[in-house]
Amino acid sequence: MKLSHVPLRLATGAFILNSGLSKRKLPPEAAEGLQGMAANAIPQAKSMDPKVFGQTLSTGEIALGAALLTPFVPSVLAGAALTAFGGGLIQMYLKTPGMTEEGSKFRPSQQGTAIAKDTWLVGVGLSLLIDGLTSRRTGQSD
């Protein structure tokens, strides 16, 4: 891992790991709420049991956070996973009614601001991914 990747991976990894740990014992109604929002972006999520959905989300966030915090996980791999995760959150934001201002496809409403801010995850993920890919082409280590 490059020294310049440490701040990006530490900040995002700690944030996502904490999010996953906090979801380990989600109340059923909270899991249902998250599942409903996720189903706006990924319709197959609706067919899952809410408890299983919450556990799966928690496990995925814990795994992603741990991967970002683990130095021997290549930045290109961590960046690809983070980009996919952040992209899913952005898709959920864009497809959930009430998340954007009336008449705007992208500008967040008051309710959507908490999710719209996750665009930074995509930016960090793409930075790690692009740097990892270009470093491999030039023969530099990740």
Disulfide bonds with the S-S distance in Angstrom:
none
